[in-house]
Amino acid sequence: MKYSLSTLNKAQYTKAKLEWNQLKPPFSMQHINRCATLAQHIIFFEEKSTYKQGFKPSRTKRLSKYEAQHHIRLIFTKSGAAIFYSNFPKSSGIANTKLGEAPELTIAKARKLTEQMKYGVLNNHNIKTVFDAYEQSLIERHNTAPTKFAASSLRTYQCRIKKLRHHFPLKRAFQSLTAGELEKIVDLIIQTESNNQAIELFAQIRRVWRFAKNKFNSGKNPAADIDDFYVSDRVESPRPCQVYTDLDSIAELWINLASAPNVHQKNAARFMILTGIRPINIPQMRWEWLNSIDFPTLITFPASVVGVRGEMKNQKEYKLPLTKAMRAIILEQRDWMENALPNCNPDHIFLQPRDLNKPFAKRSLDKIIKDYSPVDAVKGDKRNIVMKGSAGAFCTMCRSFFKSNAKAIMVANGYHFKHAEELTRLALHHLRKEDDPNGLNYDKSEELFGTSTKLKFNVFKIHEASILKRAKELENQQLRLTGMQSKQASNLEENSQKKALRDRIKAHLVYKRGYVNFINQPLGDTGRVTKDLILTEEGRAVVERYLNDQEAKPKNN
């Protein structure tokens, strides 16, 4: 029955509502057309009733029908339109989207589209789902071949994905992102992240899109359309940290470490000073790598497994001959461990002071050396300390000093400059393949005679002797302030300034209640409360100026 919307009465509305409720899926196009007419009448009558009651509808009303089996939602409007949407559950990770409108899109075509979306032929997964799938693939890769994709590499990649989640609209359909939109996101990363982070995150975006293009984006990779140098052309490339130190500073550091509160802190830092090995190698050191437990003379860092960076940066086995002082450190660690068992990690040589079941934390080494080095130990252009390697700048400084010190002593003792250079590179495990292309396959002098180990031992021995000799000379002299002592002195001075300013406020306000109100209220137009301003040097200057102005007012009057 046809009737005008303007003459629609309550009985006709009730009949339309009843018929609407009786129409159930699966739908034909005839059903959908009928639903569109019924929805038009129901919406019109309900809006007219709302107006009569003196209310204005808060939003345009729409009615929906669902075909749950085919993940379709049909939306009907007051104008008589029937719009098809996909309707997948949130747990599927498929972003729901508009499919089209009747009559251009039929119910049969809509079912085919959602079927394709369900099985990934026509993919509409959101960005969060893709990131989750990529992270899961990394976990599976590590679980399948942990020697080829180490746990440390997995954590690094997971940290980068975590960062990317903050920069992407996670509910957005993955396939809808264009190269232009990706560039805008990269621009935001450049603005908000450090230069090195921006470079790393851009590389990570490309890895994600390479992984996802066939599984989630019909073979398309918009990230590949971004210029390879898009980030590197806009940020300064990281440079190696160039700071260094001298013999007196290293000798004073050696002396100061004797006062470290924990034997692991003292010995881990001292072992690095003597050997010049990287901070990552300290927590890796295992008792099983020693050639003897009772009187060790050699520790062997294993070569890496194919496809994985191993214990050493160049992935090759490294034999470290132990000098007298190095052996004393190892034996002291051994005595400590035997007394601590079974309440400690029995595998690693250096352990975390706060958790004896874990290996020593490599980041702690940098802090220890900063705390116990003299305040002016850092030489060179200190601005470069914020560049690449700044997280372990002081540790790198020890490695740099090993090469510089040993090389200088050898040249002074009659070694040819070139020979001194080669021997220090050998000791630091810096030999390159191009130095002897066939050496790896044909040179077995180390296996037969321990040739390189003997040569390295002499380098370590002269380096060690110079440090211990200078430490002996400085032992009874007045040493410079350490980084820790300087920081403590600075904190005392700062606390004294805070106290003096608080006392001045109390003297100015006299009453305790006035003081409490004053420090808990914003000061002037700063927008910050006084008690927070007191905590910084700039803030204290603001409070001082305010008090000066207040004290000057009575004099002017």
C-alpha positions as CSV (number, residue, x, y, z in Angstrom):
1,M,0.0,0.0,0.0
2,K,1.3,3.4,-1.0
3,Y,0.7,6.5,1.1
4,S,2.2,10.0,1.4
5,L,4.7,10.6,4.2
6,S,2.9,13.8,5.2
7,T,-0.3,11.9,5.8
8,L,1.3,9.0,7.7
9,N,-0.7,8.1,10.9
10,K,0.0,6.1,14.0
11,A,-1.7,2.9,12.7
12,Q,0.3,3.0,9.4
13,Y,3.5,3.6,11.5
14,T,2.7,0.6,13.7
15,K,2.1,-1.6,10.7
16,A,5.4,-0.5,9.1
17,K,7.3,-1.2,12.3
18,L,5.8,-4.7,12.5
19,E,6.7,-5.5,8.9
20,W,10.2,-4.1,9.5
21,N,10.8,-6.5,12.4
22,Q,9.4,-9.5,10.5
23,L,12.0,-9.0,7.7
24,K,14.9,-11.4,8.5
25,P,18.1,-12.4,6.7
26,P,19.1,-13.7,4.3
27,F,17.9,-10.8,2.2
28,S,17.1,-10.4,-1.5
29,M,17.2,-7.1,-3.3
30,Q,13.4,-7.1,-3.1
31,H,13.6,-7.3,0.7
32,I,16.2,-4.5,0.8
33,N,14.1,-2.2,-1.3
34,R,11.1,-2.9,0.9
35,C,13.3,-2.2,4.0
36,A,14.3,1.1,2.5
37,T,10.7,2.2,2.1
38,L,9.7,1.0,5.6
39,A,12.7,2.7,7.2
40,Q,11.8,5.9,5.4
41,H,8.3,5.8,6.9
42,I,9.4,4.8,10.4
43,I,12.1,7.5,10.7
44,F,9.8,10.2,9.3
45,F,7.0,9.4,11.8
46,E,9.4,9.2,14.8
47,E,11.0,12.5,13.9
48,K,7.6,14.2,13.4
49,S,6.5,12.9,16.9
50,T,9.7,14.3,18.4
51,Y,9.0,17.7,16.9
52,K,5.4,17.7,18.2
53,Q,6.7,17.1,21.8
54,G,8.9,20.3,21.4
55,F,12.2,18.5,21.0
56,K,14.7,18.7,18.1
57,P,16.3,15.3,17.1
58,S,20.0,15.3,18.2
59,R,21.1,13.6,15.0
60,T,19.7,12.2,11.8
61,K,18.2,8.9,12.6
62,R,19.2,5.7,10.7
63,L,18.0,2.1,10.9
64,S,20.1,-1.0,10.4
65,K,19.7,-4.6,9.3
66,Y,22.5,-7.2,9.6
67,E,23.5,-10.3,7.7
68,A,25.9,-11.7,10.4
69,Q,26.7,-14.8,8.4
70,H,28.1,-12.7,5.6
71,H,29.5,-9.9,7.8
72,I,27.2,-7.2,6.2
73,R,25.5,-4.3,7.8
74,L,22.7,-2.5,5.9
75,I,22.0,1.1,6.8
76,F,18.7,2.8,5.7
77,T,18.3,6.5,5.8
78,K,15.3,8.9,5.8
79,S,16.0,9.7,2.1
80,G,15.3,6.0,1.2
81,A,19.0,5.1,0.6
82,A,20.3,1.6,1.4
83,I,24.1,1.6,2.1
84,F,26.2,-1.6,2.5
85,Y,29.0,-1.8,5.1
86,S,31.2,-4.6,6.2
87,N,30.6,-5.8,9.7
88,F,33.5,-7.9,11.0
89,P,34.1,-8.3,14.8
90,K,36.9,-6.3,16.3
91,S,38.8,-9.4,17.2
92,S,39.2,-10.2,13.4
93,G,41.4,-7.1,13.0
94,I,39.6,-6.2,9.8
95,A,38.7,-2.5,9.5
96,N,35.0,-2.2,8.6
97,T,34.3,0.1,5.7
98,K,31.6,1.2,3.3
99,L,31.1,-1.2,0.4
100,G,28.6,0.8,-1.7
101,E,25.0,1.7,-2.2
102,A,21.9,0.1,-3.7
103,P,21.0,-0.3,-6.5
104,E,24.6,0.0,-7.9
105,L,25.8,-2.6,-5.4
106,T,23.6,-5.7,-5.0
107,I,23.5,-8.0,-2.0
108,A,25.1,-10.8,-4.0
109,K,28.1,-8.5,-4.8
110,A,28.3,-7.3,-1.2
111,R,28.5,-10.9,0.0
112,K,31.4,-11.6,-2.5
113,L,33.3,-8.5,-1.2
114,T,33.1,-9.5,2.4
115,E,34.1,-13.0,1.5
116,Q,37.2,-11.7,-0.2
117,M,37.9,-9.5,2.8
118,K,37.6,-12.4,5.2
119,Y,40.1,-14.5,3.3
120,G,42.5,-11.7,2.5
121,V,41.9,-11.4,-1.2
122,L,40.4,-8.0,-0.7
123,N,42.2,-7.0,2.5
124,N,41.0,-4.3,4.9
125,H,42.9,-5.1,8.0
126,N,43.7,-2.1,10.3
127,I,47.2,-0.9,11.1
128,K,47.2,-2.4,14.6
129,T,46.5,-5.9,13.2
130,V,49.4,-5.6,10.8
131,F,51.8,-4.4,13.5
132,D,50.7,-7.3,15.7
133,A,51.1,-9.8,12.9
134,Y,54.6,-8.4,12.1
135,E,55.6,-8.6,15.8
136,Q,54.3,-12.1,16.0
137,S,56.3,-13.1,13.0
138,L,59.5,-11.8,14.7
139,I,58.7,-13.9,17.8
140,E,58.2,-17.0,15.7
141,R,61.4,-16.2,13.8
142,H,63.3,-16.1,17.1
143,N,61.6,-19.2,18.5
144,T,62.4,-21.2,15.3
145,A,66.0,-20.1,15.0
146,P,67.2,-18.4,18.2
147,T,70.8,-18.6,17.0
148,K,70.0,-16.7,13.8
149,F,67.7,-14.1,15.3
150,A,68.8,-13.5,18.9
151,A,66.7,-12.4,21.8
152,S,68.5,-9.0,21.9
153,S,67.6,-8.4,18.2
154,L,64.0,-9.3,18.9
155,R,63.8,-6.8,21.8
156,T,65.3,-4.1,19.6
157,Y,62.7,-4.6,16.8
158,Q,59.9,-4.8,19.4
159,C,61.0,-1.5,20.9
160,R,60.9,0.1,17.4
161,I,57.4,-1.3,16.7
162,K,56.2,0.1,20.1
163,K,57.5,3.5,19.0
164,L,55.7,3.3,15.6
165,R,52.4,2.5,17.3
166,H,52.5,6.1,18.8
167,H,52.9,7.7,15.4
168,F,50.3,5.7,13.4
169,P,46.4,5.8,13.5
170,L,46.1,2.2,14.5
171,K,42.4,1.9,13.7
172,R,42.9,3.1,10.2
173,A,42.7,0.5,7.3
174,F,46.2,-0.6,6.4
175,Q,45.6,-0.6,2.7
176,S,44.3,3.0,2.7
177,L,47.7,4.5,3.6
178,T,49.4,6.2,0.6
179,A,53.0,7.1,0.2
180,G,52.1,10.7,0.7
181,E,50.4,10.0,4.0
182,L,53.4,7.8,5.1
183,E,55.7,10.8,4.3
184,K,53.6,13.0,6.7
185,I,54.0,10.4,9.4
186,V,57.8,10.3,8.8
187,D,57.9,14.1,8.9
188,L,56.3,13.9,12.4
189,I,58.8,11.3,13.5
190,I,61.7,13.6,12.3
191,Q,60.2,16.4,14.4
192,T,59.7,14.5,17.6
193,E,62.4,11.8,17.6
194,S,66.2,12.1,17.7
195,N,68.1,12.0,14.4
196,N,69.3,8.4,14.9
197,Q,65.8,7.3,16.0
198,A,64.2,8.9,12.9
199,I,66.6,7.0,10.6
200,E,66.0,3.7,12.5
201,L,62.2,4.1,12.5
202,F,62.1,4.9,8.8
203,A,64.0,1.7,8.1
204,Q,61.6,-0.2,10.4
205,I,58.5,1.2,8.5
206,R,60.0,-0.2,5.3
207,R,60.5,-3.6,6.9
208,V,56.9,-3.7,8.1
209,W,55.5,-2.8,4.7
210,R,57.8,-5.3,2.9
211,F,56.5,-8.0,5.3
212,A,52.8,-6.9,4.9
213,K,52.5,-6.0,1.2
214,N,51.5,-9.5,0.0
215,K,49.6,-10.6,3.1
216,F,47.7,-7.4,3.8
217,N,48.0,-5.0,0.9
218,S,47.4,-6.9,-2.3
219,G,51.1,-6.7,-3.2
220,K,51.3,-2.9,-2.9
221,N,54.2,-1.3,-1.0
222,P,53.8,2.5,-0.7
223,A,56.8,2.7,1.7
224,A,59.0,1.7,-1.3
225,D,57.8,4.7,-3.2
226,I,59.4,7.1,-0.6
227,D,62.8,8.3,-1.6
228,D,65.6,6.2,0.0
229,F,67.2,9.3,1.4
230,Y,64.0,11.0,2.6
231,V,65.1,11.0,6.2
232,S,68.9,11.1,5.8
233,D,68.6,14.2,3.7
234,R,66.6,15.9,6.5
235,V,68.6,15.0,9.6
236,E,72.2,15.0,10.5
237,S,73.7,11.5,10.2
238,P,75.0,10.2,13.5
239,R,78.8,10.4,13.9
240,P,81.0,8.2,16.2
241,C,81.7,9.8,19.6
242,Q,85.2,11.3,19.4
243,V,85.9,12.0,23.1
244,Y,89.0,10.5,24.7
245,T,91.0,10.6,27.9
246,D,94.6,10.4,29.3
247,L,96.8,8.2,31.5
248,D,96.3,10.2,34.7
249,S,92.5,10.1,34.4
250,I,92.5,6.3,33.8
251,A,94.9,5.8,36.7
252,E,92.7,7.9,39.0
253,L,89.7,6.0,37.8
254,W,91.5,2.7,38.7
255,I,92.2,4.0,42.2
256,N,88.7,5.4,42.7
257,L,87.0,2.1,41.7
258,A,88.5,0.6,44.9
259,S,85.7,2.5,46.8
260,A,82.9,1.1,44.7
261,P,80.2,-0.5,46.9
262,N,80.2,-3.8,45.1
263,V,82.9,-6.2,43.9
264,H,81.2,-6.7,40.6
265,Q,81.1,-2.9,39.8
266,K,84.8,-2.5,40.7
267,N,86.0,-5.6,38.8
268,A,83.8,-5.2,35.7
269,A,85.0,-1.6,35.2
270,R,88.7,-2.5,35.9
271,F,88.6,-5.5,33.6
272,M,87.3,-3.2,30.8
273,I,90.1,-0.7,31.5
274,L,92.8,-3.4,31.2
275,T,91.4,-5.2,28.1
276,G,89.6,-2.4,26.1
277,I,86.8,-4.9,25.3
278,R,83.3,-3.5,24.5
279,P,80.7,-3.0,27.3
280,I,78.5,-5.7,25.7
281,N,81.3,-8.3,26.2
282,I,81.5,-7.8,30.0
283,P,78.0,-9.3,30.8
284,Q,78.6,-12.1,28.3
285,M,81.7,-13.5,30.0
286,R,81.1,-17.1,31.2
287,W,83.2,-19.3,33.4
288,E,83.1,-22.0,30.8
289,W,85.1,-19.8,28.4
290,L,88.2,-19.9,30.7
291,N,90.9,-22.4,29.9
292,S,91.3,-23.1,33.7
293,I,89.2,-22.3,36.7
294,D,92.1,-22.4,39.2
295,F,94.7,-20.6,37.2
296,P,93.2,-19.0,34.0
297,T,95.5,-17.7,31.3
298,L,93.1,-17.4,28.5
299,I,89.4,-16.6,27.9
300,T,87.9,-17.4,24.5
301,F,84.9,-15.5,23.2
302,P,83.2,-17.9,20.8
303,A,82.6,-17.1,17.1
304,S,79.1,-16.3,16.0
305,V,76.7,-18.7,14.4
306,V,76.1,-18.1,10.7
307,G,73.6,-15.3,10.2
308,V,73.9,-13.9,13.8
309,R,76.2,-11.3,15.3
310,G,77.9,-13.3,18.1
311,E,79.8,-12.3,21.2
312,M,82.3,-10.2,19.2
313,K,81.3,-7.4,16.8
314,N,83.1,-8.9,13.8
315,Q,81.5,-12.3,14.6
316,K,84.9,-14.1,14.8
317,E,86.4,-16.0,17.7
318,Y,88.5,-13.9,20.0
319,K,91.1,-15.3,22.4
320,L,92.0,-12.9,25.2
321,P,95.2,-13.7,27.0
322,L,95.0,-12.9,30.7
323,T,97.7,-10.9,32.4
324,K,98.5,-11.0,36.1
325,A,96.0,-8.2,37.0
326,M,93.3,-9.6,34.8
327,R,93.7,-13.0,36.4
328,A,93.5,-11.5,39.9
329,I,90.2,-9.9,38.9
330,I,88.8,-13.3,37.6
331,L,90.0,-15.2,40.7
332,E,88.5,-12.6,43.1
333,Q,85.2,-13.0,41.2
334,R,85.6,-16.8,41.5
335,D,86.1,-16.6,45.3
336,W,83.1,-14.4,45.6
337,M,80.9,-16.7,43.6
338,E,81.9,-19.8,45.6
339,N,80.9,-18.1,48.8
340,A,77.6,-16.8,47.3
341,L,76.4,-20.1,45.7
342,P,73.6,-21.3,45.4
343,N,72.1,-17.8,45.7
344,C,73.7,-16.4,42.5
345,N,74.1,-17.0,38.8
346,P,76.7,-19.8,38.4
347,D,77.3,-19.2,34.7
348,H,78.4,-15.6,34.3
349,I,81.6,-14.0,35.7
350,F,80.1,-10.5,36.4
351,L,76.7,-10.2,37.9
352,Q,74.1,-7.5,38.7
353,P,74.5,-6.2,42.3
354,R,70.8,-5.8,42.7
355,D,69.9,-9.2,41.1
356,L,72.6,-11.8,41.4
357,N,70.7,-14.2,39.1
358,K,71.3,-11.9,36.2
359,P,74.5,-11.0,34.3
360,F,76.0,-7.5,34.8
361,A,74.1,-4.8,32.9
362,K,76.2,-3.2,30.2
363,R,74.6,0.2,30.7
364,S,75.7,0.2,34.3
365,L,79.4,0.3,33.2
366,D,78.9,3.7,31.6
367,K,77.5,5.1,34.8
368,I,80.2,3.6,37.0
369,I,82.9,5.1,34.9
370,K,81.2,8.5,34.8
371,D,80.8,8.4,38.6
372,Y,84.4,7.4,39.4
373,S,86.3,9.2,36.7
374,P,87.8,12.7,37.5
375,V,85.5,15.5,36.5
376,D,87.8,16.7,33.7
377,A,88.6,13.2,32.4
378,V,86.9,13.8,29.1
379,K,89.1,15.4,26.4
380,G,88.4,16.5,22.9
381,D,85.3,18.1,21.4
382,K,82.7,17.3,24.2
383,R,79.8,18.4,21.9
384,N,80.4,15.0,20.1
385,I,79.4,13.2,23.2
386,V,75.7,13.6,22.1
387,M,76.4,11.8,18.8
388,K,76.3,8.1,18.0
389,G,77.8,6.1,20.9
390,S,77.0,8.7,23.5
391,A,75.1,6.0,25.6
392,G,78.4,4.3,26.2
393,A,80.8,7.3,25.6
394,F,82.8,6.7,28.7
395,C,83.2,3.0,27.9
396,T,84.3,3.8,24.4
397,M,86.8,6.2,25.9
398,C,88.4,3.3,27.8
399,R,88.7,1.4,24.5
400,S,90.1,4.4,22.7
401,F,92.7,4.9,25.5
402,F,93.9,1.3,25.3
403,K,94.8,1.7,21.6
404,S,96.4,5.1,22.0
405,N,98.3,4.2,25.1
406,A,99.6,0.8,23.9
407,K,100.6,2.2,20.5
408,A,102.5,5.1,22.0
409,I,104.4,2.9,24.4
410,M,105.4,0.4,21.7
411,V,106.6,3.2,19.4
412,A,108.6,4.7,22.3
413,N,110.2,1.2,22.8
414,G,111.4,0.9,19.3
415,Y,108.5,-0.7,17.4
416,H,107.9,0.5,13.9
417,F,104.7,2.7,13.7
418,K,103.1,0.3,11.3
419,H,103.8,-2.8,13.5
420,A,102.5,-1.0,16.6
421,E,99.3,-0.2,14.6
422,E,98.8,-3.8,13.5
423,L,99.4,-5.2,17.0
424,T,97.0,-2.9,18.7
425,R,94.4,-3.7,16.1
426,L,95.0,-7.4,16.7
427,A,94.6,-6.9,20.5
428,L,91.3,-5.1,20.0
429,H,90.1,-7.6,17.5
430,H,90.0,-5.0,14.8
431,L,91.7,-7.0,12.0
432,R,89.9,-6.8,8.7
433,K,89.4,-9.4,6.0
434,E,91.3,-7.3,3.4
435,D,94.4,-7.3,5.6
436,D,94.9,-11.0,4.7
437,P,92.1,-12.3,2.5
438,N,93.2,-16.0,2.7
439,G,94.4,-15.9,6.3
440,L,91.1,-17.3,7.7
441,N,91.5,-20.4,5.5
442,Y,95.2,-21.0,5.4
443,D,96.8,-19.3,8.4
444,K,96.7,-21.9,11.3
445,S,99.6,-20.4,13.2
446,E,97.3,-19.6,16.1
447,E,96.0,-23.2,16.3
448,L,99.5,-24.7,16.1
449,F,101.6,-22.2,18.0
450,G,99.3,-19.6,19.7
451,T,101.1,-16.9,17.7
452,S,98.5,-14.1,17.9
453,T,97.7,-14.9,21.5
454,K,101.4,-14.4,22.4
455,L,101.6,-11.2,20.5
456,K,98.4,-9.8,22.1
457,F,99.7,-10.8,25.6
458,N,102.7,-8.5,25.1
459,V,100.4,-5.6,24.1
460,F,98.1,-6.1,27.1
461,K,101.1,-6.5,29.4
462,I,102.7,-3.1,28.6
463,H,99.3,-1.4,28.7
464,E,98.5,-2.8,32.1
465,A,102.0,-2.0,33.5
466,S,101.7,1.7,32.5
467,I,98.3,2.0,34.3
468,L,99.4,0.3,37.5
469,K,102.6,2.2,37.6
470,R,100.9,5.6,37.3
471,A,98.2,4.5,39.8
472,K,101.0,3.6,42.3
473,E,102.5,7.1,41.8
474,L,99.2,8.9,42.3
475,E,98.1,6.8,45.3
476,N,99.3,9.1,48.0
477,Q,98.6,12.4,46.1
478,Q,95.5,14.6,46.2
479,L,93.2,13.3,43.5
480,R,90.7,15.3,41.5
481,L,87.0,15.3,42.3
482,T,85.1,12.4,40.7
483,G,81.9,12.8,38.7
484,M,80.0,11.5,41.7
485,Q,81.6,13.8,44.2
486,S,81.1,16.8,41.9
487,K,77.4,15.9,41.5
488,Q,77.0,15.5,45.2
489,A,78.6,18.9,45.8
490,S,76.4,20.5,43.2
491,N,73.3,18.9,44.9
492,L,74.3,20.3,48.3
493,E,74.8,23.7,46.8
494,E,71.4,23.5,45.0
495,N,69.7,22.3,48.2
496,S,71.3,25.2,50.1
497,Q,69.9,27.7,47.6
498,K,66.4,26.1,47.8
499,K,66.5,26.3,51.6
500,A,67.7,29.9,51.6
501,L,64.9,30.9,49.2
502,R,62.2,29.1,51.3
503,D,63.5,30.9,54.4
504,R,63.3,34.2,52.6
505,I,59.7,33.5,51.7
506,K,58.8,32.6,55.3
507,A,60.5,35.8,56.6
508,H,58.6,37.9,54.0
509,L,55.2,36.3,54.8
510,V,55.7,35.8,58.6
511,Y,52.6,33.5,59.1
512,K,52.8,29.8,58.3
513,R,49.5,29.7,56.6
514,G,50.6,32.5,54.3
515,Y,53.7,30.6,53.4
516,V,51.7,27.4,52.6
517,N,49.3,29.3,50.4
518,F,52.1,31.2,48.6
519,I,54.1,28.1,47.6
520,N,51.0,26.2,46.4
521,Q,49.7,29.0,44.2
522,P,50.8,30.0,40.6
523,L,53.2,32.9,40.7
524,G,52.4,35.8,38.5
525,D,51.8,34.9,34.9
526,T,54.2,31.9,34.9
527,G,51.4,29.4,35.2
528,R,53.5,27.4,37.6
529,V,53.2,27.1,41.4
530,T,55.9,28.5,43.5
531,K,57.0,25.2,45.0
532,D,57.8,23.9,41.5
533,L,59.6,27.0,40.5
534,I,61.9,26.6,43.5
535,L,63.2,23.3,42.1
536,T,65.0,24.8,39.1
537,E,67.6,27.5,38.8
538,E,65.5,29.5,36.3
539,G,62.4,29.2,38.5
540,R,64.3,30.4,41.6
541,A,65.4,33.5,39.6
542,V,61.7,34.2,38.9
543,V,60.8,33.9,42.6
544,E,63.8,36.1,43.6
545,R,62.7,38.8,41.2
546,Y,59.1,38.7,42.5
547,L,60.3,39.0,46.1
548,N,62.6,41.9,45.2
549,D,59.7,43.7,43.6
550,Q,57.5,43.1,46.6
551,E,60.2,44.4,49.0
552,A,60.8,47.5,46.8
553,K,57.2,48.6,46.9
554,P,57.1,49.9,50.5
555,K,60.3,51.9,49.8
556,N,58.8,53.6,46.7
557,N,55.7,54.5,48.7
